[in-house]
Amino acid sequence: MSSLRVNGQYVLIKDPEKKDFVAFVNLCIAKIGPEGSIPHVAANVLAGLLAEGKPQSDGVVQAGFEICASLGIKNMWTDGANANVTEEVATDAAQGLETAFGFAAVESGLAMGGALCNAFRRTINLNDAAVRVLRQGRESMETVARKVSAAKQINEPIFMTGGRLLGVLLKEGKTVEDPEVMAVLCMLSDFGVTHVRIDLEKSTLGFGMFNPANAMASAILQGLGADKVKTVRESVEKVNAQFRQVADREVAAQRQAQGGEQRIAVPNVMGTRRRR
């Protein structure tokens, strides 16, 4: 028995298969817009399945029960294909936090609910301005991926290549309203990037600390297993460790230059390098 009530009755959940979670999440993705609550989207998709006559024992319905419960929905009433959520609580999954992406949750498929909330409700800071990340279509993302792959230099981190492409687009006068620019921002956010600074006059590119949860969520939605998601997390942590080392060296150099008399703030964006 779960903690989810539908039309006043607690629902019984019997460990749905991963393929059922995938199917339910794909139905949700088709309904997600730029605004609104993703847990409520999941509730509406679940209501739609029940309105179609699907029994509560159906695998995809069962996955919907589990995902809605994980996203904090406690009580919902259905009216045809519409759901009225009357009780909900904040959960780590509903906030897209890393703690929702544990080994068991990823392996079972349950983590996909939290991954949805993460991937479709992100912001990325571009030159200190917060930009809402709007997911782009498969064709746009594949086009950008091919450009990044073609431009990647030997031993260059893929996020650096993506940043260089972003710089090229901005130099052409394109803005975040341009679908191609947004597709690049989507890609960068999928790598875990949260801050990027581009100085077109000085031809410099810099990044802030990465968010492991963003990269993990993207990996989960791509269908990667728990071991590979763990590897993604470790890769992000390695990048962040490198950024910390750069920041520490910059702080030490500034303190030495000023005789150690003043405290120097760590810059918001680290890992700056000249774009080629």
Secondary structure, DSSP 8 states (H G I E B T S, - for coil): --S-EETTEE-------HHHHHHHHHHHHTT--SSS-HHHHHHHHHHHHHHTT--TTSHHHHHHHHHHHHTTEEEEEEETTEEEEEEE---TTTTT-GGG--HHHHHHSTHHHHHHHHHTSEEEEETTEEEEE----HHHHHHHHHHHHHH--TT--HHHHHHHHHHHHHHTT--TTSHHHHHHHHHHHHHT--EEEEETTTTEEEE----HHHHHHHHHHTT--HHHHHHHHHHHHHHHHHHHHHHHHHHHHHHHHTTT-S-----SSEEEEE--
